């Protein structure tokens, strides 16, 4: 594409449609409901990031980040450390992601991919904030960047079957962050198109990240996708071009997935922005297990979990695994496997009545009592639940007790699902639960207030300053 070539002449329809959206949407196009949703997503992510910045894995990433400097630096959460924008995107995104408490998106009842994958759209926030910092963006411009990232990521979730074809979703984050960063950096249509091409072609990811005994990379893969998307935008800004037919070419994205798709309507006057249908977590664990764990906490009020002889848990197909295919799920050996293990999480909730960060310590997930209850649990598909997923997330317990009694419990949509939203008080409670002990009440309150009026901020400086834990 030449600098004067119109958008309509971009041969790849996916590149053309994304480029058109990115270059034409404006802050004025975003209704108040979507602006409020963007601030809610940022608040949720910053809370996760403040807590996650204190973990060993993020400390290790900071060590790597401190080896790099830039003439266009970006800041790491909780510190005064500045590094390259790409490293800031990776480290801050990983802080948001690593405790598995950040938001999700699976689509709506209009989604053609039917919840094939549920990437965390807030995995893009590290990249969006880094781009906003180096661009000197205002709070309002940052809100626009967030809406763009969530819209592009959500489009891909709605239309693309990627998990079912053996690939992993961080590619979506590369594309989404490239789109948002391109707008924040003020790229031309030609540059935006090249950023999108450079985001997808080099960044196809393997689903091996999420099976077997799961490593640190499970929580870092999405933020790494965002890092790659920001890098793609920076390359395009410098004039680097990407393969023209990145999606629809003979060896492009669709061919590698063996899946043809087209994009649906974008958010605007006639269609709700996808950020308004974000799925939030009220428990620090994988989203598909929010409802079963919530139900386990409820049912323990009426049964003794140590009296369970057998427990059948009926769910949609993508959450169902067997002992034969995934033996590590029934006997986790690390945090990452524990927080993806449906049987373990249900057992821990039955025994403890809650899920906390202690749930993911070896002293708990290797304990004999919880492993004993875990061993009674079988995961089974209910085809009706599969058909209604994700807009109706359903689960059923059929519990056989040792005395012969049977208990049956069914639930629909966990707290935090778009059809069962958390209240503003619950969002604040989640935020303070992760930040208050580190920042102190006064600083946590101020951070909440600044994010709540983000459109009035002339830069992101105050947000980054307020993420730094108070000194003793």
C-alpha positions as CSV (number, residue, x, y, z in Angstrom):
1,X,0.0,0.0,0.0
2,X,1.3,3.4,-0.9
3,X,0.9,6.5,1.3
4,X,-1.9,7.7,-0.9
5,X,-3.7,4.3,-1.5
6,X,-7.2,4.4,-0.1
7,X,-8.3,2.0,2.6
8,X,-10.7,0.3,0.1
9,X,-7.8,-0.9,-1.9
10,X,-6.2,-2.9,0.9
11,X,-6.6,-6.4,-0.4
12,X,-6.7,-8.2,3.0
13,X,-10.2,-7.5,4.4
14,X,-9.2,-8.1,8.0
15,X,-6.3,-5.6,7.8
16,X,-8.6,-3.2,5.9
17,X,-11.5,-3.4,8.5
18,X,-9.2,-3.1,11.5
19,X,-7.3,-0.2,10.0
20,X,-10.5,1.6,9.2
21,X,-11.8,1.2,12.7
22,X,-8.5,2.3,14.4
23,X,-8.1,5.4,12.3
24,X,-11.7,6.5,12.3
25,X,-13.0,5.9,15.9
26,X,-12.7,8.9,18.2
27,X,-13.1,9.6,21.9
28,X,-16.3,11.4,21.0
29,X,-17.7,8.2,19.5
30,X,-17.4,6.4,22.9
31,X,-20.6,6.6,25.0
32,X,-20.4,7.2,28.7
33,X,-21.2,3.5,29.4
34,X,-18.1,2.4,27.5
35,X,-15.9,5.1,29.1
36,X,-17.0,3.9,32.5
37,X,-16.3,0.3,31.5
38,X,-12.8,1.3,30.4
39,X,-12.1,2.9,33.7
40,X,-13.5,-0.1,35.5
41,X,-11.2,-2.4,33.5
42,X,-8.2,-0.2,34.3
43,X,-9.0,-0.1,38.0
44,X,-9.4,-3.9,38.1
45,X,-6.1,-4.3,36.2
46,X,-4.1,-1.8,38.3
47,X,-5.3,-3.5,41.5
48,X,-4.0,-6.9,40.1
49,X,-0.8,-5.2,38.9
50,X,0.0,-3.6,42.2
51,X,-0.3,-7.0,43.9
52,X,1.3,-9.0,41.1
53,X,4.4,-6.6,41.1
54,X,5.4,-8.2,44.4
55,X,5.6,-11.7,43.1
56,X,8.9,-13.6,42.5
57,X,8.2,-14.0,38.8
58,X,7.6,-10.2,38.2
59,X,10.7,-9.4,40.3
60,X,12.7,-11.7,37.9
61,X,11.2,-9.8,35.0
62,X,12.2,-6.5,36.5
63,X,15.7,-7.7,36.8
64,X,15.7,-8.3,33.0
65,X,14.0,-5.0,32.3
66,X,16.6,-3.0,34.3
67,X,19.3,-4.0,31.8
68,X,17.6,-1.9,29.0
69,X,17.2,1.8,28.7
70,X,15.5,4.0,26.1
71,X,15.3,7.5,24.8
72,X,11.5,7.0,25.0
73,X,11.2,5.3,28.4
74,X,8.2,3.8,30.1
75,X,7.7,3.1,33.8
76,X,7.4,-0.2,35.7
77,X,4.5,-0.5,38.2
78,X,5.4,0.1,41.8
79,X,8.8,1.5,41.1
80,X,10.6,4.5,39.6
81,X,12.4,2.2,37.2
82,X,12.2,3.2,33.5
83,X,13.0,0.9,30.7
84,X,12.1,0.4,27.0
85,X,8.4,0.6,26.2
86,X,8.4,-3.0,25.1
87,X,9.9,-4.3,28.4
88,X,7.5,-2.1,30.4
89,X,4.6,-3.6,28.4
90,X,5.8,-7.1,29.2
91,X,6.6,-6.6,32.9
92,X,3.5,-4.5,33.7
93,X,1.3,-6.8,31.7
94,X,2.7,-9.8,33.6
95,X,2.1,-8.1,36.9
96,X,-1.5,-7.7,36.0
97,X,-1.8,-11.3,34.8
98,X,0.3,-13.4,37.0
99,X,-2.1,-13.9,39.9
100,X,-4.9,-14.9,37.5
101,X,-7.3,-12.4,39.0
102,X,-7.7,-10.1,35.9
103,X,-10.6,-9.8,33.5
104,X,-11.7,-12.1,30.7
105,X,-13.8,-12.0,27.5
106,X,-15.5,-15.0,25.9
107,X,-18.0,-13.2,23.7
108,X,-21.8,-12.9,23.7
109,X,-24.8,-14.7,22.3
110,X,-23.9,-13.1,18.9
111,X,-20.3,-14.6,18.8
112,X,-19.6,-17.0,15.9
113,X,-16.7,-18.7,17.7
114,X,-19.0,-19.6,20.6
115,X,-16.4,-19.0,23.4
116,X,-13.6,-21.0,21.7
117,X,-11.1,-19.1,23.8
118,X,-11.2,-16.5,26.6
119,X,-8.1,-14.3,26.5
120,X,-7.7,-11.7,29.2
121,X,-8.2,-8.4,27.4
122,X,-6.4,-6.7,30.2
123,X,-3.2,-8.5,29.1
124,X,-3.1,-5.6,26.6
125,X,-3.1,-2.9,29.3
126,X,0.7,-3.1,29.9
127,X,1.2,-2.3,26.2
128,X,-1.5,0.3,26.0
129,X,-0.1,2.2,29.0
130,X,3.5,2.0,27.7
131,X,2.3,3.4,24.3
132,X,0.3,6.1,26.1
133,X,3.4,7.1,28.2
134,X,5.8,7.5,25.3
135,X,3.1,9.3,23.3
136,X,2.4,11.7,26.2
137,X,-1.2,10.8,26.0
138,X,-3.9,12.3,28.2
139,X,-6.3,10.3,30.3
140,X,-9.0,10.7,27.6
141,X,-6.7,9.5,24.9
142,X,-5.7,6.5,27.1
143,X,-9.4,5.6,27.5
144,X,-9.7,5.6,23.7
145,X,-6.6,3.3,23.5
146,X,-8.2,0.9,26.0
147,X,-11.5,0.8,24.1
148,X,-9.7,0.1,20.9
149,X,-7.6,-2.7,22.4
150,X,-10.6,-4.4,24.0
151,X,-12.7,-4.0,20.7
152,X,-10.0,-5.5,18.5
153,X,-9.3,-8.4,21.0
154,X,-13.1,-9.0,21.4
155,X,-13.6,-9.0,17.6
156,X,-11.0,-11.8,17.3
157,X,-12.6,-13.8,20.2
158,X,-16.0,-13.4,18.6
159,X,-15.0,-14.6,15.1
160,X,-11.9,-16.8,15.3
161,X,-11.6,-20.4,16.3
162,X,-8.0,-20.6,17.5
163,X,-7.9,-22.8,20.5
164,X,-9.9,-25.5,18.8
165,X,-7.4,-25.5,16.0
166,X,-4.4,-26.0,18.3
167,X,-3.1,-22.5,18.7
168,X,-3.0,-20.1,21.6
169,X,-4.6,-16.7,22.0
170,X,-1.6,-14.3,22.7
171,X,-1.7,-13.6,19.0
172,X,-4.9,-11.7,19.6
173,X,-3.1,-9.5,22.1
174,X,-0.3,-8.8,19.6
175,X,-3.0,-7.5,17.1
176,X,-5.0,-5.7,19.7
177,X,-2.1,-3.8,21.3
178,X,-0.7,-3.0,17.8
179,X,-4.0,-1.4,17.0
180,X,-4.3,0.6,20.2
181,X,-0.6,1.7,20.2
182,X,-0.9,2.8,16.6
183,X,-3.7,5.1,17.4
184,X,-2.0,6.5,20.5
185,X,1.2,7.1,18.5
186,X,-0.7,8.9,15.8
187,X,0.2,6.5,13.0
188,X,-1.1,7.0,9.4
189,X,-3.4,4.5,7.8
190,X,-0.5,3.0,6.0
191,X,1.5,2.6,9.2
192,X,-1.5,1.1,11.1
193,X,-2.0,-1.5,8.4
194,X,1.7,-2.4,8.6
195,X,1.6,-2.6,12.4
196,X,-1.3,-5.1,12.2
197,X,0.6,-7.2,9.6
198,X,3.7,-7.1,11.8
199,X,1.7,-8.1,14.8
200,X,0.2,-11.2,13.4
201,X,2.7,-12.9,11.0
202,X,5.6,-13.3,13.5
203,X,3.5,-14.1,16.5
204,X,1.5,-17.3,16.1
205,X,1.6,-19.1,19.5
206,X,1.4,-22.7,20.7
207,X,-1.3,-23.9,23.0
208,X,1.3,-26.1,24.8
209,X,1.6,-23.2,27.2
210,X,-1.7,-24.3,28.9
211,X,-1.5,-28.1,29.1
212,X,0.2,-30.6,31.4
213,X,2.3,-29.3,34.3
214,X,1.9,-25.6,33.6
215,X,4.9,-23.3,33.8
216,X,5.4,-19.6,34.5
217,X,4.9,-18.9,30.8
218,X,1.1,-19.5,31.1
219,X,0.8,-16.2,32.8
220,X,3.4,-14.4,30.7
221,X,2.3,-15.4,27.2
222,X,-0.5,-12.9,26.9
223,X,1.6,-9.9,28.1
224,X,4.3,-11.1,25.7
225,X,1.8,-10.9,22.9
226,X,1.0,-7.3,23.9
227,X,4.8,-6.5,24.0
228,X,5.1,-7.9,20.5
229,X,2.1,-5.7,19.4
230,X,3.7,-2.6,20.7
231,X,7.0,-3.5,19.0
232,X,5.0,-4.0,15.7
233,X,3.6,-0.5,16.1
234,X,7.0,1.0,16.8
235,X,8.4,-0.8,13.7
236,X,5.6,0.6,11.5
237,X,6.1,4.0,13.0
238,X,9.7,3.8,11.7
239,X,8.6,2.9,8.2
240,X,9.0,-0.9,8.4
241,X,6.4,-2.8,6.3
242,X,4.8,-6.2,6.8
243,X,3.4,-9.0,4.6
244,X,0.4,-7.5,2.7
245,X,-1.9,-10.5,3.0
246,X,-1.2,-11.3,6.6
247,X,-4.6,-12.8,7.4
248,X,-6.0,-14.0,4.0
249,X,-2.9,-14.9,2.1
250,X,-2.0,-18.3,0.8
251,X,0.2,-18.8,3.8
252,X,-1.4,-16.3,6.2
253,X,-3.2,-16.5,9.5
254,X,-6.4,-18.1,8.2
255,X,-4.5,-20.8,6.3
256,X,-2.4,-21.7,9.3
257,X,-5.6,-22.0,11.5
258,X,-7.5,-23.8,8.7
259,X,-10.3,-21.3,9.6
260,X,-11.9,-18.6,7.4
261,X,-13.6,-15.7,9.1
262,X,-14.7,-12.1,8.6
263,X,-15.1,-9.4,11.2
264,X,-18.4,-8.4,12.7
265,X,-19.8,-5.0,13.4
266,X,-17.5,-2.7,15.5
267,X,-18.7,-0.7,18.5
268,X,-20.3,2.6,17.7
269,X,-23.7,4.2,17.4
270,X,-25.4,0.9,16.2
271,X,-23.4,-1.6,18.2
272,X,-22.2,-1.8,21.8
273,X,-18.5,-1.6,22.4
274,X,-17.1,-5.0,23.5
275,X,-15.4,-3.5,26.5
276,X,-18.9,-3.2,28.0
277,X,-19.3,-7.0,28.1
278,X,-16.0,-7.7,29.9
279,X,-16.1,-10.7,32.2
280,X,-14.6,-9.9,35.7
281,X,-13.4,-12.3,38.3
282,X,-14.5,-12.3,41.9
283,X,-12.1,-15.2,42.7
284,X,-8.4,-15.4,41.8
285,X,-8.6,-18.4,39.4
286,X,-9.4,-19.3,35.8
287,X,-12.7,-17.9,34.6
288,X,-14.4,-21.1,33.6
289,X,-14.0,-22.4,37.2
290,X,-15.5,-19.3,38.8
291,X,-19.0,-20.8,38.9
292,X,-18.1,-24.3,40.0
293,X,-16.0,-22.9,42.8
294,X,-18.7,-20.5,43.9
295,X,-21.1,-23.4,44.0
296,X,-18.7,-25.5,46.0
297,X,-18.5,-22.7,48.6
298,X,-22.3,-22.7,48.8
299,X,-22.8,-26.5,49.0
300,X,-20.2,-27.0,51.8
301,X,-22.8,-25.4,54.1
302,X,-25.0,-28.5,53.7
303,X,-22.5,-31.4,53.4
304,X,-19.2,-32.5,54.9
305,X,-16.7,-32.7,52.0
306,X,-14.9,-35.5,53.7
307,X,-18.0,-37.6,53.4
308,X,-18.1,-37.4,49.6
309,X,-17.7,-40.8,47.9
310,X,-18.0,-39.5,44.3
311,X,-18.7,-36.2,42.7
312,X,-19.7,-35.6,39.1
313,X,-19.2,-32.0,37.8
314,X,-21.1,-31.3,34.6
315,X,-19.7,-28.4,32.5
316,X,-19.2,-27.2,28.9
317,X,-16.8,-29.2,26.8
318,X,-13.8,-26.9,26.8
319,X,-13.5,-27.2,30.6
320,X,-13.7,-31.0,30.7
321,X,-10.5,-33.0,30.9
322,X,-9.9,-36.6,32.0
323,X,-7.3,-38.1,34.4
324,X,-5.9,-40.0,31.4
325,X,-5.3,-37.0,29.3
326,X,-4.3,-34.5,32.0
327,X,-3.1,-36.4,35.1
328,X,-1.3,-33.3,36.5
329,X,-4.7,-31.6,37.0
330,X,-5.6,-34.1,39.7
331,X,-2.3,-33.7,41.5
332,X,-0.9,-30.2,40.9
333,X,2.8,-29.6,41.5
334,X,2.9,-25.8,41.1
335,X,0.8,-22.7,41.3
336,X,0.1,-22.4,37.6
337,X,-1.3,-26.0,37.4
338,X,-3.3,-25.6,40.6
339,X,-5.1,-22.5,39.4
340,X,-6.0,-24.3,36.2
341,X,-7.2,-27.5,37.9
342,X,-10.9,-27.7,38.2
343,X,-10.9,-30.7,40.5
344,X,-8.4,-29.2,42.9
345,X,-10.1,-25.8,43.0
346,X,-13.5,-27.4,43.7
347,X,-12.0,-29.5,46.5
348,X,-10.2,-26.6,48.1
349,X,-13.4,-24.5,48.0
350,X,-15.3,-27.4,49.6
351,X,-12.8,-27.8,52.4
352,X,-11.8,-24.2,53.1
353,X,-14.9,-22.3,52.1
354,X,-12.8,-19.7,50.2
355,X,-10.0,-19.3,47.6
356,X,-7.1,-17.1,48.6
357,X,-3.5,-16.7,47.6
358,X,-2.7,-19.4,50.2
359,X,-4.8,-21.9,48.1
360,X,-1.9,-21.8,45.6
361,X,0.9,-22.6,48.0
362,X,2.4,-26.1,47.9
363,X,1.5,-26.6,51.5
364,X,-2.2,-26.5,50.4
365,X,-2.3,-28.1,47.0
366,X,-0.2,-31.0,48.1
367,X,-2.1,-31.6,51.4
368,X,-3.6,-35.1,51.8
369,X,-7.1,-33.9,52.7
370,X,-7.5,-31.8,49.6
371,X,-6.0,-34.4,47.4
372,X,-8.4,-37.0,48.8
373,X,-11.4,-34.8,47.9
374,X,-9.9,-34.0,44.5
375,X,-9.7,-37.7,43.7
376,X,-13.4,-38.1,44.1
377,X,-14.2,-35.6,41.3
378,X,-15.0,-36.4,37.7
379,X,-15.5,-33.7,35.0
380,X,-18.2,-34.5,32.5
381,X,-19.6,-32.6,29.5
382,X,-23.2,-31.6,29.4
383,X,-24.0,-30.9,25.7
384,X,-26.6,-28.3,26.6
385,X,-24.1,-26.3,28.6
386,X,-21.7,-26.5,25.7
387,X,-24.4,-25.2,23.3
388,X,-25.3,-22.2,25.6
389,X,-21.6,-21.2,26.4
390,X,-20.4,-18.5,27.0
391,X,-23.4,-16.2,27.4
392,X,-25.0,-18.8,29.7
393,X,-22.2,-20.4,31.8
394,X,-23.8,-23.4,33.6
395,X,-22.6,-26.1,35.9
396,X,-24.2,-29.0,37.8
397,X,-23.0,-31.1,40.7
398,X,-24.2,-34.6,41.3
399,X,-22.6,-35.7,44.7
400,X,-22.8,-39.2,46.1
401,X,-22.1,-39.2,49.9
402,X,-20.7,-42.2,51.7
403,X,-24.0,-42.8,53.5
404,X,-25.7,-43.2,50.1
405,X,-27.4,-39.8,50.0
406,X,-27.3,-37.8,46.8
407,X,-27.0,-34.0,46.5
408,X,-27.7,-32.2,43.2
409,X,-26.9,-28.5,42.7
410,X,-27.1,-26.4,39.5
411,X,-25.8,-22.9,38.9
412,X,-25.8,-20.3,36.1
413,X,-23.3,-17.4,35.5
414,X,-20.8,-16.6,38.1
415,X,-20.6,-13.2,39.8
416,X,-18.7,-10.9,37.5
417,X,-20.3,-12.3,34.3
418,X,-21.8,-9.6,32.1
419,X,-25.3,-10.9,32.9
420,X,-24.5,-11.0,36.7
421,X,-22.2,-7.9,37.2
422,X,-20.3,-7.0,40.2
423,X,-21.4,-3.8,42.0
424,X,-19.2,-0.7,42.2
425,X,-18.7,-1.6,45.9
426,X,-17.5,-5.0,45.0
427,X,-15.0,-3.6,42.5
428,X,-13.7,-1.2,45.1
429,X,-13.5,-4.1,47.7
430,X,-11.5,-6.2,45.2
431,X,-9.2,-3.3,44.5
432,X,-8.6,-2.4,48.1
433,X,-8.1,-6.1,48.9
434,X,-5.1,-6.1,46.6
435,X,-3.6,-2.7,47.2
436,X,-4.4,-1.4,50.7
437,X,-1.8,-3.4,52.6
438,X,0.9,-2.3,50.1
439,X,-0.1,1.3,49.5
440,X,-2.0,2.2,52.6
441,X,-5.6,3.3,52.7
442,X,-5.0,7.0,51.8
443,X,-2.8,6.2,48.8
444,X,-5.1,3.4,47.6
445,X,-8.1,5.8,47.9
446,X,-6.3,8.4,45.9
447,X,-5.3,5.9,43.2
448,X,-9.0,4.8,42.9
449,X,-10.1,8.4,42.6
450,X,-7.5,9.3,39.9
451,X,-8.6,6.3,37.8
452,X,-12.2,7.2,38.3
453,X,-11.7,10.6,36.8
454,X,-9.0,9.5,34.3
455,X,-10.5,11.7,31.5
456,X,-9.4,14.7,33.5
457,X,-5.7,13.7,33.8
458,X,-3.2,15.4,31.4
459,X,-0.9,12.4,31.6
460,X,-0.4,9.0,33.3
461,X,2.2,10.3,35.7
462,X,0.0,10.3,38.8
463,X,-1.2,6.8,38.2
464,X,2.3,5.3,38.0
465,X,3.5,7.3,41.0
466,X,0.6,6.1,43.1
467,X,1.3,2.4,42.3
468,X,4.5,2.5,44.3
469,X,4.2,0.9,47.7
470,X,4.6,3.2,50.7
471,X,8.0,3.2,52.4
472,X,8.0,1.8,56.0
